[in-house]
Amino acid sequence: MTTKKLTAAILSAAAVMSVVSIQAFAAALTAQQAKAIAEKLVPSGSAYVTTEVDDGRYEVKFYNPAKLEKYEIDVSRATQKAISFDSELLDDRGARTATLTQEQAKKVVTDEHPGATIQSVTVDYDDGLMEYDVRFTAGGYYGEITVHPGTGAVLKRDIQIGTQPTASDISTLISYTQATEAALKQVPGGVVTDVDLDREGGTYIYEIEIYKDGLEYDIALNATDGTVLWSNSHADGWESFLRANPAPAPAVSPNAAASTPARPSTPAVTPSMPSGNNGYIGFEKAKQIAMAQAPGAVVRKCEMDFDDGRMKYEVELRNGFWEYDIDIDAITGAILDFDMDYDD
C-alpha cells in the first residue's frame, strides 16, 4: 500500500465514522472482526501479530517486513470502527543535524495527506537525536507525524480518526452522576469503581466499571444521551471489592503499645457491600475539585482506588497538550497529589 492508498484508507474510515449512528449493537464485536476492520488500514504484505483488549477497544498489531514498519490500529468495541492508526519504523532514530528545513518537513506531511492543514512543526530530540514533529488536521482525522530531519522519511505516525475535540463538545454531555446512575440501572446494588470518558471517532463514550457479588461489570454508554452501547461481566477477585469497600482501620487502645497492637480474638468480619457513595464525596464532586485545579481542562478518567491506607479518587484531565493527574482524598476532598505534564 502506497502512502496515497494509506491516506485513502484513513479517509474512508473517517467518512464512515462521520455518518455512523451510535447505537446499542445487538452483537458484541469480536477480536476476529476487529482484525478484519484493522487490516483495511495497513499496507499489503503486512503480517498480523496480535490483538489485545484495553479500555473498551481492541488494539490490533501488524508488521510489514518489506517496510520494516510496525502498525497498531485501535478499533472501538462501542462503535465497531477504527478510531486510531499508529505506525513506527523499526529504526526510528533521528539525526544529529538537520539537512531538511521545517518547510520541507511540512511538505512530507502534505504530500502524504493532500489538503492537510499544518498546525505546528517542532524540533524534538529522542535519545539525543533530532527529529521533526509535525501536527496536522485533515478531513475527518488529525494527528502527529514524526519526520527524519535528514532523509525526510516518516519515522512515526500517530493519527486519530475523527474531528479534534473542543471545549464546547463537553457541554453537551451527560454528567458523571447521570452516567453512573444509568450504569447502575443495569447492575442494581452494584458499586461503581471506575468511570472513564473516552472520545472514539468523534463520539464521547463513558466506560464504567461496577462491582457486585464477585463480578466486575463493564458498561459503555453514549455520553450524549446515556444509551447503553455494550456491556459484559467477568469474575473478579478481592482487589475491586477492597477498592470499593475497604475495611476501616482497627481502633487501638490508648494503653496499648503502638508496636504491639492487640490481636482480635475472633476473625474479622467481611464488611457488607455498600450502596451509593458510602460516605465518600462521589465521582461528580471529585471531578469538580479536579477541574478547579486545572481550569479549562477536560476530565478523561476518574477512578476510585485504595492506596497508602486511604481511599482516593485518581482524576486524569487534558487541556490541549497539557495532561493533569490529580489525586483527591475520597472522604475529605483534599488534594493529595497534583502532576502536570506537557505531552509533546
C-alpha positions as CSV (number, residue, x, y, z in Angstrom):
1,M,0.0,0.0,0.0
2,T,1.4,3.4,-1.0
3,T,1.1,6.4,1.2
4,K,-1.7,7.7,-1.0
5,K,-3.6,4.5,-0.5
6,L,-3.0,4.7,3.2
7,T,-4.4,8.2,3.2
8,A,-7.4,7.0,1.2
9,A,-8.0,4.1,3.7
10,I,-7.9,6.5,6.7
11,L,-10.2,8.9,4.8
12,S,-12.6,6.1,4.2
13,A,-12.6,5.1,7.9
14,A,-13.2,8.8,8.8
15,A,-16.1,9.0,6.4
16,V,-17.7,6.0,8.0
17,M,-17.2,7.5,11.4
18,S,-18.9,10.7,10.3
19,V,-22.1,9.1,9.3
20,V,-22.3,6.1,11.7
21,S,-25.2,6.2,14.1
22,I,-24.1,5.4,17.6
23,Q,-26.4,2.8,18.9
24,A,-26.5,-0.3,21.1
25,F,-25.2,-3.1,19.0
26,A,-27.0,-6.4,19.1
27,A,-23.8,-8.5,18.9
28,A,-20.6,-7.6,20.6
29,L,-17.6,-7.0,18.4
30,T,-15.2,-10.0,18.3
31,A,-11.4,-9.9,18.1
32,Q,-11.6,-11.5,14.6
33,Q,-14.0,-8.8,13.4
34,A,-11.7,-6.1,14.8
35,K,-8.8,-7.7,13.0
36,A,-10.7,-7.5,9.7
37,I,-11.5,-3.8,10.2
38,A,-7.9,-3.0,11.0
39,E,-6.4,-4.9,8.1
40,K,-8.0,-2.4,5.7
41,L,-5.7,0.3,7.1
42,V,-2.3,-1.4,6.8
43,P,-0.1,-1.8,3.7
44,S,-0.5,-5.0,1.7
45,G,2.1,-7.6,2.7
46,S,1.7,-6.8,6.4
47,A,1.7,-9.7,8.8
48,Y,-0.8,-9.9,11.6
49,V,0.9,-10.0,15.0
50,T,-1.7,-9.9,17.9
51,T,-4.9,-8.4,19.2
52,E,-5.2,-7.0,22.8
53,V,-8.2,-5.6,24.6
54,D,-7.8,-2.4,26.6
55,D,-10.4,0.0,27.9
56,G,-13.3,-0.9,25.6
57,R,-11.2,-1.2,22.5
58,Y,-9.2,-3.7,20.5
59,E,-5.6,-2.9,19.8
60,V,-4.7,-4.8,16.6
61,K,-1.0,-5.0,15.7
62,F,0.7,-5.8,12.3
63,Y,4.3,-5.8,10.9
64,N,5.4,-5.2,7.4
65,P,8.7,-6.9,6.7
66,A,9.3,-5.0,3.4
67,K,8.9,-1.6,5.0
68,L,10.4,-2.7,8.4
69,E,7.5,-1.0,10.0
70,K,5.1,-1.7,12.9
71,Y,1.4,-0.8,13.0
72,E,-1.2,-0.6,15.7
73,I,-4.9,0.2,14.9
74,D,-7.4,0.7,17.7
75,V,-10.9,-0.5,17.0
76,S,-13.8,0.7,19.3
77,R,-16.0,-2.0,20.7
78,A,-18.7,0.6,21.1
79,T,-18.8,2.0,17.6
80,Q,-17.2,-1.1,15.9
81,K,-15.0,1.3,13.8
82,A,-11.3,2.1,13.6
83,I,-10.5,5.1,15.8
84,S,-6.7,5.5,15.6
85,F,-3.8,4.5,13.4
86,D,-0.2,4.4,14.7
87,S,3.0,3.3,12.8
88,E,6.6,3.2,13.7
89,L,9.8,2.2,11.8
90,L,11.9,-0.4,13.4
91,D,14.8,2.0,13.1
92,D,13.0,5.2,14.2
93,R,16.2,7.1,15.1
94,G,16.6,10.7,14.0
95,A,19.8,12.5,13.1
96,R,22.4,14.6,14.9
97,T,21.8,17.5,12.5
98,A,19.1,18.6,10.1
99,T,19.5,18.9,6.3
100,L,15.8,19.4,5.8
101,T,14.0,22.7,6.7
102,Q,10.8,22.8,8.7
103,E,9.0,23.8,5.4
104,Q,10.3,20.6,3.8
105,A,9.1,18.6,6.8
106,K,5.7,20.1,6.3
107,K,5.7,19.1,2.7
108,V,6.4,15.5,3.6
109,V,3.1,15.5,5.5
110,T,1.1,17.4,3.0
111,D,2.4,15.1,0.2
112,E,1.2,12.1,2.2
113,H,-2.1,13.8,3.2
114,P,-3.1,16.2,0.5
115,G,-5.2,19.1,1.8
116,A,-4.0,18.7,5.3
117,T,-3.6,21.8,7.5
118,I,-0.3,22.0,9.3
119,Q,-0.9,23.2,12.9
120,S,2.7,23.2,14.1
121,V,6.2,22.0,13.4
122,T,8.6,21.4,16.4
123,V,12.1,20.2,16.8
124,D,12.3,17.3,19.2
125,Y,15.1,15.1,20.5
126,D,14.9,11.4,21.2
127,D,17.9,9.7,22.7
128,G,19.9,12.8,21.7
129,L,18.9,12.7,18.0
130,M,16.9,15.3,16.3
131,E,13.5,14.8,14.6
132,Y,10.6,17.0,13.4
133,D,7.2,16.5,14.9
134,V,4.5,17.8,12.6
135,R,1.0,18.2,13.9
136,F,-1.8,18.4,11.4
137,T,-5.5,18.1,10.8
138,A,-7.2,16.8,7.7
139,G,-10.8,15.9,6.6
140,G,-12.1,13.7,9.4
141,Y,-8.8,12.9,11.1
142,Y,-5.8,14.6,12.8
143,G,-2.6,13.7,14.5
144,E,1.2,14.0,14.5
145,I,3.8,12.7,12.1
146,T,7.5,12.4,13.0
147,V,9.8,13.2,10.1
148,H,13.5,12.3,9.8
149,P,15.4,15.7,9.5
150,G,17.9,14.3,7.1
151,T,16.1,11.9,4.8
152,G,12.5,13.0,5.1
153,A,11.4,9.5,6.0
154,V,8.3,9.2,8.1
155,L,9.5,7.7,11.4
156,K,6.2,7.5,13.2
157,R,2.5,8.3,12.7
158,D,0.0,9.0,15.5
159,I,-3.3,9.6,13.8
160,Q,-6.8,9.9,15.5
161,I,-9.8,9.2,13.2
162,G,-12.5,11.8,13.9
163,T,-12.5,15.5,14.4
164,Q,-10.5,17.3,17.1
165,P,-12.3,17.8,20.4
166,T,-13.4,21.3,21.5
167,A,-14.4,22.6,24.9
168,S,-18.0,23.1,23.6
169,D,-18.2,19.4,22.9
170,I,-18.2,18.7,26.7
171,S,-21.1,21.0,27.5
172,T,-23.4,18.7,25.5
173,L,-22.6,15.5,27.5
174,I,-24.4,14.0,30.4
175,S,-22.6,14.4,33.8
176,Y,-20.6,11.7,35.6
177,T,-23.5,11.4,38.1
178,Q,-26.0,10.8,35.3
179,A,-23.7,8.3,33.7
180,T,-23.2,6.3,36.9
181,E,-26.9,6.3,37.6
182,A,-27.6,5.0,34.1
183,A,-25.0,2.3,34.5
184,L,-26.3,1.3,37.9
185,K,-29.7,0.7,36.4
186,Q,-28.0,-2.2,34.6
187,V,-26.5,-3.5,37.8
188,P,-28.8,-2.6,40.8
189,G,-27.0,-2.6,44.1
190,G,-23.5,-2.5,42.5
191,V,-20.6,-0.2,43.4
192,V,-19.0,2.0,40.7
193,T,-15.2,1.7,40.9
194,D,-14.1,3.4,37.7
195,V,-15.5,6.0,35.2
196,D,-13.7,6.9,32.0
197,L,-14.7,9.4,29.4
198,D,-13.2,8.5,26.0
199,R,-13.6,10.0,22.6
200,E,-13.8,7.4,19.9
201,G,-14.0,8.5,16.3
202,G,-15.6,11.8,17.3
203,T,-18.1,10.3,19.7
204,Y,-17.8,10.6,23.5
205,I,-18.3,7.4,25.5
206,Y,-18.4,6.7,29.2
207,E,-16.8,3.4,30.1
208,I,-17.9,2.4,33.6
209,E,-16.8,-0.5,35.9
210,I,-19.2,-1.8,38.5
211,Y,-18.5,-4.4,41.2
212,K,-21.2,-6.7,42.6
213,D,-21.2,-10.2,44.1
214,G,-17.8,-11.2,42.9
215,L,-18.3,-9.9,39.4
216,E,-17.0,-6.9,37.6
217,Y,-19.4,-5.3,35.0
218,D,-18.0,-3.2,32.2
219,I,-20.6,-0.9,30.7
220,A,-20.2,1.6,27.8
221,L,-22.7,4.5,27.5
222,N,-23.2,7.1,24.8
223,A,-22.1,10.2,26.7
224,T,-24.6,12.3,24.9
225,D,-27.8,10.5,26.0
226,G,-26.8,7.7,28.3
227,T,-27.7,4.9,25.9
228,V,-26.1,1.6,26.7
229,L,-23.8,0.6,23.8
230,W,-22.4,-2.6,25.2
231,S,-21.9,-4.4,28.5
232,N,-20.2,-7.6,29.8
233,S,-19.2,-9.1,33.1
234,H,-16.4,-11.3,34.4
235,A,-15.3,-12.8,37.6
236,D,-13.3,-10.5,39.9
237,G,-11.3,-11.1,43.0
238,W,-10.8,-9.1,46.2
239,E,-9.0,-6.2,44.6
240,S,-12.0,-4.4,43.2
241,F,-14.0,-5.3,46.3
242,L,-11.5,-3.7,48.6
243,R,-11.2,-0.6,46.4
244,A,-14.9,-0.2,46.6
245,N,-15.4,-1.2,50.3
246,P,-12.2,-1.1,52.3
247,A,-12.4,-2.3,55.9
248,P,-11.9,0.5,58.5
249,A,-8.7,0.7,60.4
250,P,-8.9,-1.1,63.7
251,A,-9.2,1.0,66.8
252,V,-6.1,0.9,69.1
253,S,-6.5,1.1,72.8
254,P,-4.7,4.2,74.3
255,N,-2.9,1.9,76.8
256,A,-1.7,-0.5,74.1
257,A,1.9,-0.1,72.8
258,A,2.0,1.2,69.2
259,S,4.3,-1.6,68.2
260,T,2.2,-4.4,69.6
261,P,-1.4,-3.9,68.6
262,A,-3.9,-6.3,70.2
263,R,-4.8,-9.3,68.2
264,P,-8.5,-9.8,67.8
265,S,-9.8,-13.0,69.4
266,T,-12.2,-13.7,66.5
267,P,-11.7,-13.5,62.8
268,A,-12.5,-10.2,61.1
269,V,-16.0,-10.0,59.7
270,T,-16.2,-9.3,56.0
271,P,-17.9,-5.9,55.6
272,S,-21.2,-5.7,53.8
273,M,-21.4,-4.3,50.3
274,P,-22.0,-0.6,50.4
275,S,-24.5,1.4,48.4
276,G,-24.4,4.9,47.0
277,N,-21.2,6.9,47.8
278,N,-20.8,5.0,51.1
279,G,-19.6,8.2,52.8
280,Y,-17.3,9.3,50.0
281,I,-17.6,12.6,48.2
282,G,-18.5,10.8,44.9
283,F,-17.2,10.9,41.3
284,E,-19.0,14.2,40.4
285,K,-17.6,16.1,43.4
286,A,-14.1,14.7,42.7
287,K,-14.4,15.8,39.1
288,Q,-15.4,19.3,40.2
289,I,-12.5,19.6,42.6
290,A,-10.0,18.4,39.9
291,M,-11.4,20.9,37.3
292,A,-11.0,23.7,39.8
293,Q,-7.3,22.9,39.9
294,A,-7.0,22.8,36.1
295,P,-9.4,25.4,34.6
296,G,-10.4,24.6,31.1
297,A,-9.3,21.0,31.2
298,V,-11.5,18.1,30.3
299,V,-11.8,15.1,32.6
300,R,-10.9,11.9,30.8
301,K,-10.8,9.5,33.6
302,C,-11.9,9.3,37.2
303,E,-11.0,6.1,39.2
304,M,-11.5,5.2,42.8
305,D,-8.5,3.4,44.4
306,F,-7.2,2.3,47.8
307,D,-3.6,3.3,48.3
308,D,-1.4,4.1,51.2
309,G,-4.1,3.2,53.7
310,R,-6.8,5.5,52.3
311,M,-9.4,5.7,49.6
312,K,-8.8,8.3,46.9
313,Y,-10.0,9.4,43.5
314,E,-7.5,9.5,40.7
315,V,-8.6,12.0,38.1
316,E,-6.9,12.5,34.7
317,L,-7.6,15.7,32.7
318,R,-6.4,17.2,29.5
319,N,-6.3,20.7,28.1
320,G,-4.7,20.8,24.6
321,F,-1.3,19.2,25.0
322,W,-1.3,19.5,28.8
323,E,-2.1,16.5,30.9
324,Y,-3.1,16.6,34.6
325,D,-3.1,13.8,37.2
326,I,-4.8,14.8,40.4
327,D,-5.3,12.5,43.5
328,I,-8.2,13.5,45.8
329,D,-9.0,12.2,49.3
330,A,-12.2,10.3,48.8
331,I,-13.6,11.4,52.2
332,T,-12.4,14.9,52.8
333,G,-11.9,16.1,49.2
334,A,-8.3,17.2,50.0
335,I,-5.8,17.3,47.1
336,L,-3.3,14.6,47.8
337,D,-1.1,14.9,44.7
338,F,-1.0,17.1,41.6
339,D,1.0,16.4,38.5
340,M,1.1,18.4,35.3
341,D,2.9,17.3,32.1
342,Y,3.2,18.6,28.5
343,D,2.5,15.8,26.1
344,D,4.6,16.5,23.1
